[in-house]
Amino acid sequence: MLTVELNQGQDRVEIYVDEEGARVLQHLLDVLRRRGGHDHLMTPSWAGTELTEVARGQGTKLMHHLLLVFRGAPQEGS
């Protein structure tokens, strides 16, 4: 499970993960670190498979699209 929600009242983004979601997120971050660039994570209703559509927080808005952007130098070969 990997769920991204916006808490507008607190001006923050909340990310909810379980073990599988943590592994997926870590893998995506590792790939971005090696090759650079960006990746899009989306819910099924936005033609994705990475994010879930069940809200976990209270007073939050479910986000259907998460853009991960790596701004460092790629670490090719590591």
Secondary structure, 3 states (H helix, E strand, C coil): CEEEEEECCCCEEEEEECHHHHHHHHHHHHHHHHHCEEEEEECHHHCCCCCCCCCCCCCCEECCEEEEEECCCCCCCC
